[in-house]
Amino acid sequence: MGAMAASRGVAISLFSGAGGLDLGVEAAGYEVAAAVEVDHDAADTMEKNFRGLASPVIRRSILEVPTKEIIRAAGLKGRERPDLLVGGPPCTPFSKSGFWLEWKRAGLDPDASLLQAYTTVLAEARPRAFVLENVYALTYNNTASRPAFERLLREIDEAGYVCSWRVLNAADYGVPQLRPRLFVVGVPKGKSPPVLPEPTHTGRWERRQSGAGDRPHMTTGEAFAGLQSTFEPEEIHRGQWAHLLAEVPPGENYLHFTARRGHPNPVFEWRSRYWSFLLKLDPARPSPTIQAQPGPNVGPFHWENRRLRVPELKRLFTFPDDFELVGSRASVQAQIGNSVPPHLARRVTEALAAADRS
């Protein structure tokens, strides 16, 4: 992550998870002083790695936590304001299921209140800047996502902030993972609109070129260079189709076993499974998006025909090698898979802070 800049002030973290966003915020010079995270393993992870917390992690649903309590937990008193509010509300509230209901199309789904919880704290805590991260599908122009996104932007405006938003692909910023996510950054009205960082790397993403500049995307081979990792019992692939994995070439998936690819004994129909089914990493390319809860045959798998080990997952997200995660292997996978890559979080926060000073 590099050396921390001179202190830019106090940050409050909502929906903290394992702290990927918070690591980037601290690398950009802020100090995360308070965190709200309902998952106990993730909260334990936060407390183990973030020694600057002014209080223990608040381990209740944010819907039950008054903003004043969060402010006090950060060590702020009276009318003191945090310098930065950060968080990534879980993407579950934006599921496309059930959007035939009028109240869901209007963005009034009570399950979507986690997003509204963020804007409530924004309005009440009045930070000097904010960063919000979420699934990029929230920006889709359809009846499932658009009302929720428009409501979010409206509530940011009503809270007294001007914002900018963009979908950023982590690989375009030096992260060895093709991971597109929505970032919304804002400052109080009256200031110049905030900015988001420009890409520093470029390469292929799906069927198009992504990013900018002459620096190629970081590859998984580069990310794993020099990494010493040991066997993990969970790395053994035990799914129904595990016996096929060794035949899949690096960078390919179940489509290798289709007639269209010329397989002599086809096993699957063309495009009959998700792209990640039996997907194997290519050491010469960035990793595809790492999922929080992969199914038994869902990759990406290592090119050595096994599941990825925790140290490898950390490298693909740019977590420090010595970052400690608490919980079962499934819990650790979920914590990492739901994280914002710290390096990308740092770039976003640094761009926001630089614009705020100008």
N, C-alpha and C positions, 0 to 999 in steps of 0.2 A: 504493500500500500504506500510505502514511502513515508517520509517524515511529516509530522503534523504541522500545519501552519500555525501562526500566532492565533491565540484564541479569538474567535468571532462571537462567542457568547453561548448562551444556554439553549439547548434544544430539548423539545419534548417529543417523545416517540409514542405513537398509537399503533395498535396492531403490530407490535414489534417483531413477533416471530423469533427467529434465531438471531436477528440483528444485522442482517446483510445491509439494509439501507442505513442503519445506524453506524456501522463500521465506515461506510463511505462518508457520512456526515462528520464523523470525528476526524477522519483523514483530511477533510476539507477545513478543519479548524474549529468546529463547534464541539461542545461537550454535552453528551446526552445525559441529562440530569434526572429525568423521570421517564418511565415506560409503563405502558398498559398492555398486558398480554394474558389472555385467559387460559392458554394451554400451559400446563405446569412444566412439562419438559422444556418447552421453549423459554419459559420464564426462568427456569434454572440455568439454561444456557446463557441467557442475558446476564444474570447475576454472576455467573462464573467468569465471564469475559469482559464485562463493562464495570470497571472498578470505580468509575466516576459518578455512578448513580447516587443521587443525594438521599434516596429512600429505596427500600425494596421494591421490586416490580409489583405493580398493582395487578392482582390475579383475578379480576372479576370482569364480567362482560362490560364493555364500555357503556352499554345502555344503562348500567346501574351506577356508573361512576360520575359524580358531579365534576364539572370543570374546575371548580375551586379546589377539589381534592387533588387533582392532577397538578395544579399550580403549586399547591403547598408541598406536594411530593418532590417537586423540582427545587425546593428551597427558596422559592420566590415569595415575597411578602407584599401585602397591601396591593398597590396598583402596579407592581412590577410586571412587566410583560416578558414572555420568552422571546428569544431572538429568532427561533426557528421552530416550526411545527412540521413533523414528518410522519408519514404512515402510508400503508397500503392496505385498505380494507379488503378482506377476503373476496374472491371473485364469485363465490357461491350465490350471492344475492342476484347476480346478473345472468342466471341460467335462463335459457330461452324457453324452457318448459313453462306452460301455464300462462303465456302471455296473450292468450285469447281472451282472458278476463279483462274487462274494461279498466278495473282499478290497477291492474298490472301495466296495461298499456299507458296509463296516466302516470306511471312511475310512483305509485302509491303502495306497492307491495311492502308489507311490514318487514319482510326479510331483507329488503333493501335499506333498512334503517341504519345499517352499519355505515353506509356511505354518508347518510345524513348525520350520523354521530360525529363523523369527522368535521363536517361543515359547522355543526353546533359548537364544537370545541374551537374551531377557527374563529367564529363570531364572538365567542365569550372570552377566549384567551388573548385575542388580538395580537398575535405574533408579528414580528417585523418582516417575516417572510414565511412561505410554506412550500413544501414539496409533497405531492400526492402521487402515488404510483398505483397502477391497476392493469387489468387485462386489456389488451388493445381491442378486443371485440366490443368493448363498451362504446367505441366510436363508430361502430357499424351503423349505417343508415337503414335500420329496419325497425319494426314495431317492438322488437324485444329490447334493443339497446338504446335507441335514440332518445326515448323519453327520459330514461335514467340519466343519460349524459347531459341532456339539456337541463334537467333539474339540477344536476351538480353544478353546472356553469352558472345557472341562475342564482343558486344559493351562495356561491362564491362571490358573485357580484353584490348580492344583498348583504353579505358579511362585511363589505367595504373593501374588496380587493380587486385588482386587475390581474389577469392571469394569461399565461401562454400554455399551449399544450402541443404535444407531438408524440407520435409513436417512434420509439428509439429501439433499434436492433443492437443488442449488447455487443455483438461481434464487430459492429462498425466502430466500436470504441476500445478495442483491444482486449475484449473478453473472449475466451476460446469457446464460445457457445452462441449459436444462432437463436437468440431469445428476444423477440419483439415485445415491448411493453409500453403502455401509455404512461407518460409523465405529464403532470400538471404542476406548474410552478407559479407563485404569485407573490405580490407585494401590495401594501396598502394603496388605495386610490390616491392620485396626486403624484405618484412616482412614475418613472418611465416603465413601460411594460417590460417584464423580465424576459430573459433569453434562455434558450436551451443550447447545449453544446453542439458544435458541428462535428460530424464524423471525422475520425482520424485514420480509419482503415476501410478497406473495400474488398469485395469478393462476391461470389455467387450466393444468392439466397433464393431457394425454390427455382423459378424460371427466369430470374432477372438479376441484374447487377445491383448490389446494395452497398451503401456507404460512399466514401469519396477519398480522394488522395491516392498516393502511390504506395501506401503501406498495406500489404495483404493481410487478410484476416489471420489471427493467430490460430494455429492448428492444435489439435489434441496432442499430437506428437510433441510439439513444442511445450505445451502445458505440462505434460507428464515428464519432461526431461529432468533427470536427476532425482526423481521422486523414489523414495524407498518405501514400499508398502508391503505388507505381509498378507498371507492368506486369511480370508474371512469366510466362515461357514456359509454365510448368506450369498456368497458370490456364485455358488453352484446353481446353474440353471436347471430347474426341475420341472418345467412346464411340459405340457403334452407334446410340444414340438421341439423339445430341447435337442433331440438327436439330429435335427436338421441344421442347427446353428453353425457347426463347424464347416459346412459346405457353403455358407453365405460369404461372398467376398466382402472385404472391408468397404464400408460405405453403402452397401446394398441391404435389401430386406427380403421379405417373403416372395417378392415378385421374381426373384431368382428361380423359384420353383414353378413358374408358369410356362405354358406353351408358347406364349408370345415372346418370352425370352429364350426360347429354344431348348428348354429343359427336356431331356429324353423321357422322364417320368414325372409329368406335372403333378403337383400336389394341390395347388391352389388355383382358383379362377383369377383372372386379371382384375385388379382393384377390388378384391372381395374382402380385404382387411384394411385396418388402419395402417397408415404409412409406417408407424413405429413398430409394427409387428415384425419380430425377428430382425430388427434394424441393428446394424453393426457399425461401430465407429470406424472412420477412416482416419488414420494418423496424419494424413496430408490435408485434412480439412477441419474446420471447427466442429464441435459437437452439435447435433440437433438439440432442441429444447429438452432439458431434463425434467421429467415429470415428478410430482410429489408422491403419487400413488400408482406406480406402474403395475399393470396386470402381469400375470405369470409369464407371458411370452412377449411382453412389451419392452423394447429397448429405449435408448441405445445400449447395446452390449459392448464389451471390450473386444478388440480384434483378436484377443487370446481366447475367445469363446467362453466368456464368463460375465457375470454382472460386475458393474463397477464397484470398486472399493471406496470406502468413505474418504480416504486421502485424495483419491482421484476426483471424486465429486467436488471436494473443496477446491481443487485446482481449477476445475471447469467453471466454478462460480467466482474465482479469485478470492476466496477466503484464505487467510493466512494458514500456513501448515500447522501452526501451534494452536489454532482456534479449537476449543473444546466443545463438543456437542453432547448433550445429556439425553439419555433415554434409550429405548430399544432401537434395533437397526431400522425398523419400519418408521419409528418416530424421527430418527435422524434423517432418513430419506425425505420424509415430509417436510421437516424443518428446512433442509437445504433446497429441496425442490420448490418450496414456496418463497424462497428468498430473492431479494434484489441483489444482483452481483455487486459486491462492494465497490469495485473499480468504477462501474458505471454510475453508481450512486455518488461517488466522489466527483466525477466529472460534472454531473448535473448540479450538485451543490456548489461547486466552485464557480460554475458559470452564473448561477443565481447570485452568489455573493459578490462576484465581480461586477455584475450589472447593478446591484444595489448600491455599490460604492460610487458608481459613475454619476 
